[in-house]
Protein backbone atom coordinates (compact mmCIF):
# COMPACT_ATOMS: atom_id res chain seq x y z
CA UNK A 1 0.00 0.00 0.00
CA UNK A 2 1.11 3.53 -0.76
CA UNK A 3 0.50 6.22 1.85
CA UNK A 4 -0.08 9.81 0.75
CA UNK A 5 -0.88 13.25 2.10
CA UNK A 6 -3.04 15.45 -0.11
CA UNK A 7 -2.90 19.20 0.45
CA UNK A 8 -6.46 20.20 -0.35
CA UNK A 9 -7.74 23.35 -2.04
CA UNK A 10 -10.20 25.90 -0.67
CA UNK A 11 -13.10 23.40 -0.90
CA UNK A 12 -11.58 20.44 1.03
CA UNK A 13 -14.71 18.27 1.05
CA UNK A 14 -15.00 18.50 -2.73
CA UNK A 15 -11.28 17.69 -3.02
CA UNK A 16 -11.76 14.56 -0.89
CA UNK A 17 -14.77 13.53 -2.98
CA UNK A 18 -12.68 13.98 -6.13
CA UNK A 19 -9.88 11.80 -4.73
CA UNK A 20 -12.42 9.16 -3.72
CA UNK A 21 -13.98 9.19 -7.19
CA UNK A 22 -10.69 8.96 -9.09
CA UNK A 23 -8.86 6.39 -6.92
CA UNK A 24 -10.65 3.05 -6.96
CA UNK A 25 -9.41 1.84 -3.55
CA UNK A 26 -9.12 5.25 -1.83
CA UNK A 27 -9.00 4.79 1.94
CA UNK A 28 -9.11 8.00 3.97
CA UNK A 29 -7.12 7.65 7.19
CA UNK A 30 -7.26 11.13 8.71
CA UNK A 31 -7.88 14.81 7.97
CA UNK A 32 -5.49 17.33 9.52
CA UNK A 33 -6.50 20.96 10.04
CA UNK A 34 -9.29 20.62 7.44
CA UNK A 35 -6.78 20.97 4.57
CA UNK A 36 -4.55 17.89 4.64
CA UNK A 37 -5.97 14.43 3.94
CA UNK A 38 -3.94 11.34 4.81
CA UNK A 39 -4.95 8.32 2.73
CA UNK A 40 -3.74 5.04 1.31
CA UNK A 41 -4.18 3.20 -1.95
CA UNK A 42 -2.66 0.27 -3.84
CA UNK A 43 -2.09 2.60 -6.82
CA UNK A 44 1.15 4.52 -7.22
CA UNK A 45 0.16 8.11 -7.97
CA UNK A 46 2.34 10.33 -10.14
CA UNK A 47 2.51 13.88 -11.46
CA UNK A 48 0.23 12.98 -14.37
CA UNK A 49 -2.47 11.93 -11.89
CA UNK A 50 -2.08 15.16 -9.90
CA UNK A 51 -2.39 17.17 -13.13
CA UNK A 52 -5.87 15.67 -13.67
CA UNK A 53 -7.15 16.81 -10.27
CA UNK A 54 -8.83 20.15 -9.83
CA UNK A 55 -9.09 20.45 -6.04
CA UNK A 56 -5.82 19.02 -4.78
CA UNK A 57 -2.83 21.35 -4.61
CA UNK A 58 -0.09 18.84 -3.81
CA UNK A 59 0.39 15.13 -3.21
CA UNK A 60 3.15 13.87 -0.91
CA UNK A 61 4.10 10.19 -0.72
CA UNK A 62 5.19 8.64 2.56
CA UNK A 63 8.70 7.30 1.92
CA UNK A 64 9.40 5.70 5.30
CA UNK A 65 7.45 4.17 8.16
CA UNK A 66 10.18 5.07 10.67
CA UNK A 67 9.69 7.80 13.23
CA UNK A 68 11.93 10.66 12.11
CA UNK A 69 13.17 13.87 13.68
CA UNK A 70 14.05 17.11 11.92
CA UNK A 71 17.71 16.05 12.13
CA UNK A 72 16.97 12.96 10.02
CA UNK A 73 15.45 14.90 7.10
CA UNK A 74 18.70 15.97 5.37
CA UNK A 75 19.89 12.35 5.15
CA UNK A 76 16.49 11.16 3.90
CA UNK A 77 16.67 13.84 1.18
CA UNK A 78 20.20 12.76 0.20
CA UNK A 79 19.05 9.14 -0.04
CA UNK A 80 16.02 10.05 -2.18
CA UNK A 81 17.98 12.09 -4.73
CA UNK A 82 21.13 9.95 -4.83
CA UNK A 83 20.31 8.55 -8.29
CA UNK A 84 19.54 11.98 -9.80
CA UNK A 85 22.11 13.98 -11.74
CA UNK A 86 22.54 17.71 -12.09
CA UNK A 87 21.21 20.44 -9.83
CA UNK A 88 18.52 19.21 -7.45
CA UNK A 89 15.50 21.42 -6.82
CA UNK A 90 13.71 20.58 -3.58
CA UNK A 91 11.18 22.09 -1.24
CA UNK A 92 9.84 21.34 2.20
CA UNK A 93 6.10 21.49 2.86
CA UNK A 94 5.43 21.94 6.56
CA UNK A 95 2.49 22.49 8.83
CA UNK A 96 2.80 24.12 12.24
CA UNK A 97 6.61 24.38 12.16
CA UNK A 98 8.21 27.69 13.20
CA UNK A 99 9.91 29.62 10.37
CA UNK A 100 13.29 29.59 12.13
CA UNK A 101 13.25 25.79 12.29
CA UNK A 102 12.37 25.60 8.60
CA UNK A 103 15.22 27.96 7.62
CA UNK A 104 17.68 25.87 9.63
CA UNK A 105 16.35 22.69 8.06
CA UNK A 106 16.78 24.11 4.53
CA UNK A 107 20.39 25.02 5.33
CA UNK A 108 21.06 21.54 6.76
CA UNK A 109 19.58 19.92 3.63
CA UNK A 110 21.70 22.07 1.30
CA UNK A 111 24.82 21.30 3.35
CA UNK A 112 24.09 17.56 3.29
CA UNK A 113 23.68 17.64 -0.50
CA UNK A 114 26.82 19.74 -0.91
CA UNK A 115 28.75 17.15 1.15
CA UNK A 116 27.73 14.58 -1.51
CA UNK A 117 28.88 16.93 -4.30
CA UNK A 118 25.31 17.68 -5.34
CA UNK A 119 24.28 21.26 -6.04
CA UNK A 120 20.76 22.28 -5.08
CA UNK A 121 18.27 25.07 -4.94
Chimera marker file (.cmm) of the C-alpha trace (Angstrom):
<marker_set name="trace">
<marker id="1" x="0.000" y="0.000" z="0.000" r="1" g="1" b="0" radius="0.5"/>
<marker id="2" x="1.113" y="3.528" z="-0.759" r="1" g="1" b="0" radius="0.5"/>
<marker id="3" x="0.496" y="6.224" z="1.847" r="1" g="1" b="0" radius="0.5"/>
<marker id="4" x="-0.085" y="9.814" z="0.745" r="1" g="1" b="0" radius="0.5"/>
<marker id="5" x="-0.883" y="13.252" z="2.103" r="1" g="1" b="0" radius="0.5"/>
<marker id="6" x="-3.044" y="15.450" z="-0.113" r="1" g="1" b="0" radius="0.5"/>
<marker id="7" x="-2.901" y="19.196" z="0.447" r="1" g="1" b="0" radius="0.5"/>
<marker id="8" x="-6.461" y="20.200" z="-0.354" r="1" g="1" b="0" radius="0.5"/>
<marker id="9" x="-7.745" y="23.346" z="-2.043" r="1" g="1" b="0" radius="0.5"/>
<marker id="10" x="-10.202" y="25.905" z="-0.667" r="1" g="1" b="0" radius="0.5"/>
<marker id="11" x="-13.096" y="23.395" z="-0.897" r="1" g="1" b="0" radius="0.5"/>
<marker id="12" x="-11.582" y="20.443" z="1.032" r="1" g="1" b="0" radius="0.5"/>
<marker id="13" x="-14.709" y="18.270" z="1.050" r="1" g="1" b="0" radius="0.5"/>
<marker id="14" x="-14.998" y="18.501" z="-2.731" r="1" g="1" b="0" radius="0.5"/>
<marker id="15" x="-11.285" y="17.686" z="-3.022" r="1" g="1" b="0" radius="0.5"/>
<marker id="16" x="-11.758" y="14.562" z="-0.888" r="1" g="1" b="0" radius="0.5"/>
<marker id="17" x="-14.775" y="13.535" z="-2.978" r="1" g="1" b="0" radius="0.5"/>
<marker id="18" x="-12.683" y="13.979" z="-6.129" r="1" g="1" b="0" radius="0.5"/>
<marker id="19" x="-9.885" y="11.795" z="-4.728" r="1" g="1" b="0" radius="0.5"/>
<marker id="20" x="-12.421" y="9.165" z="-3.718" r="1" g="1" b="0" radius="0.5"/>
<marker id="21" x="-13.982" y="9.194" z="-7.191" r="1" g="1" b="0" radius="0.5"/>
<marker id="22" x="-10.695" y="8.957" z="-9.088" r="1" g="1" b="0" radius="0.5"/>
<marker id="23" x="-8.863" y="6.392" z="-6.917" r="1" g="1" b="0" radius="0.5"/>
<marker id="24" x="-10.654" y="3.049" z="-6.958" r="1" g="1" b="0" radius="0.5"/>
<marker id="25" x="-9.414" y="1.845" z="-3.549" r="1" g="1" b="0" radius="0.5"/>
<marker id="26" x="-9.122" y="5.249" z="-1.834" r="1" g="1" b="0" radius="0.5"/>
<marker id="27" x="-8.998" y="4.788" z="1.937" r="1" g="1" b="0" radius="0.5"/>
<marker id="28" x="-9.111" y="8.004" z="3.972" r="1" g="1" b="0" radius="0.5"/>
<marker id="29" x="-7.117" y="7.651" z="7.188" r="1" g="1" b="0" radius="0.5"/>
<marker id="30" x="-7.258" y="11.130" z="8.712" r="1" g="1" b="0" radius="0.5"/>
<marker id="31" x="-7.884" y="14.807" z="7.971" r="1" g="1" b="0" radius="0.5"/>
<marker id="32" x="-5.491" y="17.329" z="9.522" r="1" g="1" b="0" radius="0.5"/>
<marker id="33" x="-6.497" y="20.956" z="10.041" r="1" g="1" b="0" radius="0.5"/>
<marker id="34" x="-9.290" y="20.622" z="7.442" r="1" g="1" b="0" radius="0.5"/>
<marker id="35" x="-6.782" y="20.971" z="4.566" r="1" g="1" b="0" radius="0.5"/>
<marker id="36" x="-4.546" y="17.886" z="4.635" r="1" g="1" b="0" radius="0.5"/>
<marker id="37" x="-5.974" y="14.433" z="3.941" r="1" g="1" b="0" radius="0.5"/>
<marker id="38" x="-3.942" y="11.336" z="4.806" r="1" g="1" b="0" radius="0.5"/>
<marker id="39" x="-4.952" y="8.324" z="2.733" r="1" g="1" b="0" radius="0.5"/>
<marker id="40" x="-3.739" y="5.039" z="1.307" r="1" g="1" b="0" radius="0.5"/>
<marker id="41" x="-4.180" y="3.202" z="-1.954" r="1" g="1" b="0" radius="0.5"/>
<marker id="42" x="-2.662" y="0.273" z="-3.842" r="1" g="1" b="0" radius="0.5"/>
<marker id="43" x="-2.085" y="2.598" z="-6.816" r="1" g="1" b="0" radius="0.5"/>
<marker id="44" x="1.151" y="4.522" z="-7.220" r="1" g="1" b="0" radius="0.5"/>
<marker id="45" x="0.155" y="8.108" z="-7.966" r="1" g="1" b="0" radius="0.5"/>
<marker id="46" x="2.344" y="10.325" z="-10.143" r="1" g="1" b="0" radius="0.5"/>
<marker id="47" x="2.514" y="13.882" z="-11.457" r="1" g="1" b="0" radius="0.5"/>
<marker id="48" x="0.229" y="12.981" z="-14.369" r="1" g="1" b="0" radius="0.5"/>
<marker id="49" x="-2.467" y="11.928" z="-11.892" r="1" g="1" b="0" radius="0.5"/>
<marker id="50" x="-2.080" y="15.159" z="-9.901" r="1" g="1" b="0" radius="0.5"/>
<marker id="51" x="-2.394" y="17.172" z="-13.129" r="1" g="1" b="0" radius="0.5"/>
<marker id="52" x="-5.869" y="15.670" z="-13.668" r="1" g="1" b="0" radius="0.5"/>
<marker id="53" x="-7.154" y="16.806" z="-10.270" r="1" g="1" b="0" radius="0.5"/>
<marker id="54" x="-8.833" y="20.149" z="-9.827" r="1" g="1" b="0" radius="0.5"/>
<marker id="55" x="-9.093" y="20.452" z="-6.044" r="1" g="1" b="0" radius="0.5"/>
<marker id="56" x="-5.818" y="19.018" z="-4.778" r="1" g="1" b="0" radius="0.5"/>
<marker id="57" x="-2.831" y="21.347" z="-4.615" r="1" g="1" b="0" radius="0.5"/>
<marker id="58" x="-0.090" y="18.844" z="-3.811" r="1" g="1" b="0" radius="0.5"/>
<marker id="59" x="0.395" y="15.130" z="-3.206" r="1" g="1" b="0" radius="0.5"/>
<marker id="60" x="3.145" y="13.869" z="-0.906" r="1" g="1" b="0" radius="0.5"/>
<marker id="61" x="4.097" y="10.192" z="-0.718" r="1" g="1" b="0" radius="0.5"/>
<marker id="62" x="5.194" y="8.639" z="2.560" r="1" g="1" b="0" radius="0.5"/>
<marker id="63" x="8.702" y="7.301" z="1.924" r="1" g="1" b="0" radius="0.5"/>
<marker id="64" x="9.400" y="5.702" z="5.301" r="1" g="1" b="0" radius="0.5"/>
<marker id="65" x="7.455" y="4.172" z="8.158" r="1" g="1" b="0" radius="0.5"/>
<marker id="66" x="10.178" y="5.073" z="10.667" r="1" g="1" b="0" radius="0.5"/>
<marker id="67" x="9.687" y="7.800" z="13.234" r="1" g="1" b="0" radius="0.5"/>
<marker id="68" x="11.931" y="10.664" z="12.112" r="1" g="1" b="0" radius="0.5"/>
<marker id="69" x="13.168" y="13.871" z="13.678" r="1" g="1" b="0" radius="0.5"/>
<marker id="70" x="14.054" y="17.114" z="11.919" r="1" g="1" b="0" radius="0.5"/>
<marker id="71" x="17.711" y="16.053" z="12.135" r="1" g="1" b="0" radius="0.5"/>
<marker id="72" x="16.968" y="12.965" z="10.015" r="1" g="1" b="0" radius="0.5"/>
<marker id="73" x="15.446" y="14.903" z="7.096" r="1" g="1" b="0" radius="0.5"/>
<marker id="74" x="18.704" y="15.970" z="5.371" r="1" g="1" b="0" radius="0.5"/>
<marker id="75" x="19.892" y="12.350" z="5.155" r="1" g="1" b="0" radius="0.5"/>
<marker id="76" x="16.493" y="11.158" z="3.905" r="1" g="1" b="0" radius="0.5"/>
<marker id="77" x="16.674" y="13.836" z="1.177" r="1" g="1" b="0" radius="0.5"/>
<marker id="78" x="20.200" y="12.760" z="0.204" r="1" g="1" b="0" radius="0.5"/>
<marker id="79" x="19.049" y="9.135" z="-0.044" r="1" g="1" b="0" radius="0.5"/>
<marker id="80" x="16.017" y="10.045" z="-2.177" r="1" g="1" b="0" radius="0.5"/>
<marker id="81" x="17.979" y="12.086" z="-4.728" r="1" g="1" b="0" radius="0.5"/>
<marker id="82" x="21.126" y="9.947" z="-4.833" r="1" g="1" b="0" radius="0.5"/>
<marker id="83" x="20.309" y="8.550" z="-8.288" r="1" g="1" b="0" radius="0.5"/>
<marker id="84" x="19.538" y="11.977" z="-9.803" r="1" g="1" b="0" radius="0.5"/>
<marker id="85" x="22.111" y="13.978" z="-11.735" r="1" g="1" b="0" radius="0.5"/>
<marker id="86" x="22.540" y="17.714" z="-12.087" r="1" g="1" b="0" radius="0.5"/>
<marker id="87" x="21.210" y="20.440" z="-9.827" r="1" g="1" b="0" radius="0.5"/>
<marker id="88" x="18.523" y="19.212" z="-7.450" r="1" g="1" b="0" radius="0.5"/>
<marker id="89" x="15.497" y="21.417" z="-6.821" r="1" g="1" b="0" radius="0.5"/>
<marker id="90" x="13.713" y="20.576" z="-3.579" r="1" g="1" b="0" radius="0.5"/>
<marker id="91" x="11.178" y="22.094" z="-1.235" r="1" g="1" b="0" radius="0.5"/>
<marker id="92" x="9.843" y="21.343" z="2.204" r="1" g="1" b="0" radius="0.5"/>
<marker id="93" x="6.101" y="21.489" z="2.865" r="1" g="1" b="0" radius="0.5"/>
<marker id="94" x="5.433" y="21.942" z="6.556" r="1" g="1" b="0" radius="0.5"/>
<marker id="95" x="2.488" y="22.489" z="8.828" r="1" g="1" b="0" radius="0.5"/>
<marker id="96" x="2.799" y="24.123" z="12.237" r="1" g="1" b="0" radius="0.5"/>
<marker id="97" x="6.607" y="24.382" z="12.164" r="1" g="1" b="0" radius="0.5"/>
<marker id="98" x="8.207" y="27.689" z="13.198" r="1" g="1" b="0" radius="0.5"/>
<marker id="99" x="9.909" y="29.621" z="10.367" r="1" g="1" b="0" radius="0.5"/>
<marker id="100" x="13.287" y="29.585" z="12.127" r="1" g="1" b="0" radius="0.5"/>
<marker id="101" x="13.249" y="25.789" z="12.291" r="1" g="1" b="0" radius="0.5"/>
<marker id="102" x="12.371" y="25.597" z="8.596" r="1" g="1" b="0" radius="0.5"/>
<marker id="103" x="15.223" y="27.959" z="7.622" r="1" g="1" b="0" radius="0.5"/>
<marker id="104" x="17.679" y="25.866" z="9.634" r="1" g="1" b="0" radius="0.5"/>
<marker id="105" x="16.350" y="22.689" z="8.056" r="1" g="1" b="0" radius="0.5"/>
<marker id="106" x="16.776" y="24.108" z="4.529" r="1" g="1" b="0" radius="0.5"/>
<marker id="107" x="20.393" y="25.025" z="5.327" r="1" g="1" b="0" radius="0.5"/>
<marker id="108" x="21.063" y="21.537" z="6.755" r="1" g="1" b="0" radius="0.5"/>
<marker id="109" x="19.577" y="19.921" z="3.634" r="1" g="1" b="0" radius="0.5"/>
<marker id="110" x="21.695" y="22.072" z="1.304" r="1" g="1" b="0" radius="0.5"/>
<marker id="111" x="24.820" y="21.297" z="3.349" r="1" g="1" b="0" radius="0.5"/>
<marker id="112" x="24.089" y="17.556" z="3.289" r="1" g="1" b="0" radius="0.5"/>
<marker id="113" x="23.676" y="17.642" z="-0.500" r="1" g="1" b="0" radius="0.5"/>
<marker id="114" x="26.818" y="19.741" z="-0.910" r="1" g="1" b="0" radius="0.5"/>
<marker id="115" x="28.746" y="17.148" z="1.153" r="1" g="1" b="0" radius="0.5"/>
<marker id="116" x="27.728" y="14.581" z="-1.507" r="1" g="1" b="0" radius="0.5"/>
<marker id="117" x="28.879" y="16.927" z="-4.304" r="1" g="1" b="0" radius="0.5"/>
<marker id="118" x="25.306" y="17.677" z="-5.341" r="1" g="1" b="0" radius="0.5"/>
<marker id="119" x="24.280" y="21.258" z="-6.038" r="1" g="1" b="0" radius="0.5"/>
<marker id="120" x="20.765" y="22.276" z="-5.077" r="1" g="1" b="0" radius="0.5"/>
<marker id="121" x="18.270" y="25.067" z="-4.935" r="1" g="1" b="0" radius="0.5"/>
<link id1="1" id2="2" r="1" g="1" b="0" radius="0.2"/>
<link id1="2" id2="3" r="1" g="1" b="0" radius="0.2"/>
<link id1="3" id2="4" r="1" g="1" b="0" radius="0.2"/>
<link id1="4" id2="5" r="1" g="1" b="0" radius="0.2"/>
<link id1="5" id2="6" r="1" g="1" b="0" radius="0.2"/>
<link id1="6" id2="7" r="1" g="1" b="0" radius="0.2"/>
<link id1="7" id2="8" r="1" g="1" b="0" radius="0.2"/>
<link id1="8" id2="9" r="1" g="1" b="0" radius="0.2"/>
<link id1="9" id2="10" r="1" g="1" b="0" radius="0.2"/>
<link id1="10" id2="11" r="1" g="1" b="0" radius="0.2"/>
<link id1="11" id2="12" r="1" g="1" b="0" radius="0.2"/>
<link id1="12" id2="13" r="1" g="1" b="0" radius="0.2"/>
<link id1="13" id2="14" r="1" g="1" b="0" radius="0.2"/>
<link id1="14" id2="15" r="1" g="1" b="0" radius="0.2"/>
<link id1="15" id2="16" r="1" g="1" b="0" radius="0.2"/>
<link id1="16" id2="17" r="1" g="1" b="0" radius="0.2"/>
<link id1="17" id2="18" r="1" g="1" b="0" radius="0.2"/>
<link id1="18" id2="19" r="1" g="1" b="0" radius="0.2"/>
<link id1="19" id2="20" r="1" g="1" b="0" radius="0.2"/>
<link id1="20" id2="21" r="1" g="1" b="0" radius="0.2"/>
<link id1="21" id2="22" r="1" g="1" b="0" radius="0.2"/>
<link id1="22" id2="23" r="1" g="1" b="0" radius="0.2"/>
<link id1="23" id2="24" r="1" g="1" b="0" radius="0.2"/>
<link id1="24" id2="25" r="1" g="1" b="0" radius="0.2"/>
<link id1="25" id2="26" r="1" g="1" b="0" radius="0.2"/>
<link id1="26" id2="27" r="1" g="1" b="0" radius="0.2"/>
<link id1="27" id2="28" r="1" g="1" b="0" radius="0.2"/>
<link id1="28" id2="29" r="1" g="1" b="0" radius="0.2"/>
<link id1="29" id2="30" r="1" g="1" b="0" radius="0.2"/>
<link id1="30" id2="31" r="1" g="1" b="0" radius="0.2"/>
<link id1="31" id2="32" r="1" g="1" b="0" radius="0.2"/>
<link id1="32" id2="33" r="1" g="1" b="0" radius="0.2"/>
<link id1="33" id2="34" r="1" g="1" b="0" radius="0.2"/>
<link id1="34" id2="35" r="1" g="1" b="0" radius="0.2"/>
<link id1="35" id2="36" r="1" g="1" b="0" radius="0.2"/>
<link id1="36" id2="37" r="1" g="1" b="0" radius="0.2"/>
<link id1="37" id2="38" r="1" g="1" b="0" radius="0.2"/>
<link id1="38" id2="39" r="1" g="1" b="0" radius="0.2"/>
<link id1="39" id2="40" r="1" g="1" b="0" radius="0.2"/>
<link id1="40" id2="41" r="1" g="1" b="0" radius="0.2"/>
<link id1="41" id2="42" r="1" g="1" b="0" radius="0.2"/>
<link id1="42" id2="43" r="1" g="1" b="0" radius="0.2"/>
<link id1="43" id2="44" r="1" g="1" b="0" radius="0.2"/>
<link id1="44" id2="45" r="1" g="1" b="0" radius="0.2"/>
<link id1="45" id2="46" r="1" g="1" b="0" radius="0.2"/>
<link id1="46" id2="47" r="1" g="1" b="0" radius="0.2"/>
<link id1="47" id2="48" r="1" g="1" b="0" radius="0.2"/>
<link id1="48" id2="49" r="1" g="1" b="0" radius="0.2"/>
<link id1="49" id2="50" r="1" g="1" b="0" radius="0.2"/>
<link id1="50" id2="51" r="1" g="1" b="0" radius="0.2"/>
<link id1="51" id2="52" r="1" g="1" b="0" radius="0.2"/>
<link id1="52" id2="53" r="1" g="1" b="0" radius="0.2"/>
<link id1="53" id2="54" r="1" g="1" b="0" radius="0.2"/>
<link id1="54" id2="55" r="1" g="1" b="0" radius="0.2"/>
<link id1="55" id2="56" r="1" g="1" b="0" radius="0.2"/>
<link id1="56" id2="57" r="1" g="1" b="0" radius="0.2"/>
<link id1="57" id2="58" r="1" g="1" b="0" radius="0.2"/>
<link id1="58" id2="59" r="1" g="1" b="0" radius="0.2"/>
<link id1="59" id2="60" r="1" g="1" b="0" radius="0.2"/>
<link id1="60" id2="61" r="1" g="1" b="0" radius="0.2"/>
<link id1="61" id2="62" r="1" g="1" b="0" radius="0.2"/>
<link id1="62" id2="63" r="1" g="1" b="0" radius="0.2"/>
<link id1="63" id2="64" r="1" g="1" b="0" radius="0.2"/>
<link id1="64" id2="65" r="1" g="1" b="0" radius="0.2"/>
<link id1="65" id2="66" r="1" g="1" b="0" radius="0.2"/>
<link id1="66" id2="67" r="1" g="1" b="0" radius="0.2"/>
<link id1="67" id2="68" r="1" g="1" b="0" radius="0.2"/>
<link id1="68" id2="69" r="1" g="1" b="0" radius="0.2"/>
<link id1="69" id2="70" r="1" g="1" b="0" radius="0.2"/>
<link id1="70" id2="71" r="1" g="1" b="0" radius="0.2"/>
<link id1="71" id2="72" r="1" g="1" b="0" radius="0.2"/>
<link id1="72" id2="73" r="1" g="1" b="0" radius="0.2"/>
<link id1="73" id2="74" r="1" g="1" b="0" radius="0.2"/>
<link id1="74" id2="75" r="1" g="1" b="0" radius="0.2"/>
<link id1="75" id2="76" r="1" g="1" b="0" radius="0.2"/>
<link id1="76" id2="77" r="1" g="1" b="0" radius="0.2"/>
<link id1="77" id2="78" r="1" g="1" b="0" radius="0.2"/>
<link id1="78" id2="79" r="1" g="1" b="0" radius="0.2"/>
<link id1="79" id2="80" r="1" g="1" b="0" radius="0.2"/>
<link id1="80" id2="81" r="1" g="1" b="0" radius="0.2"/>
<link id1="81" id2="82" r="1" g="1" b="0" radius="0.2"/>
<link id1="82" id2="83" r="1" g="1" b="0" radius="0.2"/>
<link id1="83" id2="84" r="1" g="1" b="0" radius="0.2"/>
<link id1="84" id2="85" r="1" g="1" b="0" radius="0.2"/>
<link id1="85" id2="86" r="1" g="1" b="0" radius="0.2"/>
<link id1="86" id2="87" r="1" g="1" b="0" radius="0.2"/>
<link id1="87" id2="88" r="1" g="1" b="0" radius="0.2"/>
<link id1="88" id2="89" r="1" g="1" b="0" radius="0.2"/>
<link id1="89" id2="90" r="1" g="1" b="0" radius="0.2"/>
<link id1="90" id2="91" r="1" g="1" b="0" radius="0.2"/>
<link id1="91" id2="92" r="1" g="1" b="0" radius="0.2"/>
<link id1="92" id2="93" r="1" g="1" b="0" radius="0.2"/>
<link id1="93" id2="94" r="1" g="1" b="0" radius="0.2"/>
<link id1="94" id2="95" r="1" g="1" b="0" radius="0.2"/>
<link id1="95" id2="96" r="1" g="1" b="0" radius="0.2"/>
<link id1="96" id2="97" r="1" g="1" b="0" radius="0.2"/>
<link id1="97" id2="98" r="1" g="1" b="0" radius="0.2"/>
<link id1="98" id2="99" r="1" g="1" b="0" radius="0.2"/>
<link id1="99" id2="100" r="1" g="1" b="0" radius="0.2"/>
<link id1="100" id2="101" r="1" g="1" b="0" radius="0.2"/>
<link id1="101" id2="102" r="1" g="1" b="0" radius="0.2"/>
<link id1="102" id2="103" r="1" g="1" b="0" radius="0.2"/>
<link id1="103" id2="104" r="1" g="1" b="0" radius="0.2"/>
<link id1="104" id2="105" r="1" g="1" b="0" radius="0.2"/>
<link id1="105" id2="106" r="1" g="1" b="0" radius="0.2"/>
<link id1="106" id2="107" r="1" g="1" b="0" radius="0.2"/>
<link id1="107" id2="108" r="1" g="1" b="0" radius="0.2"/>
<link id1="108" id2="109" r="1" g="1" b="0" radius="0.2"/>
<link id1="109" id2="110" r="1" g="1" b="0" radius="0.2"/>
<link id1="110" id2="111" r="1" g="1" b="0" radius="0.2"/>
<link id1="111" id2="112" r="1" g="1" b="0" radius="0.2"/>
<link id1="112" id2="113" r="1" g="1" b="0" radius="0.2"/>
<link id1="113" id2="114" r="1" g="1" b="0" radius="0.2"/>
<link id1="114" id2="115" r="1" g="1" b="0" radius="0.2"/>
<link id1="115" id2="116" r="1" g="1" b="0" radius="0.2"/>
<link id1="116" id2="117" r="1" g="1" b="0" radius="0.2"/>
<link id1="117" id2="118" r="1" g="1" b="0" radius="0.2"/>
<link id1="118" id2="119" r="1" g="1" b="0" radius="0.2"/>
<link id1="119" id2="120" r="1" g="1" b="0" radius="0.2"/>
<link id1="120" id2="121" r="1" g="1" b="0" radius="0.2"/>
</marker_set>
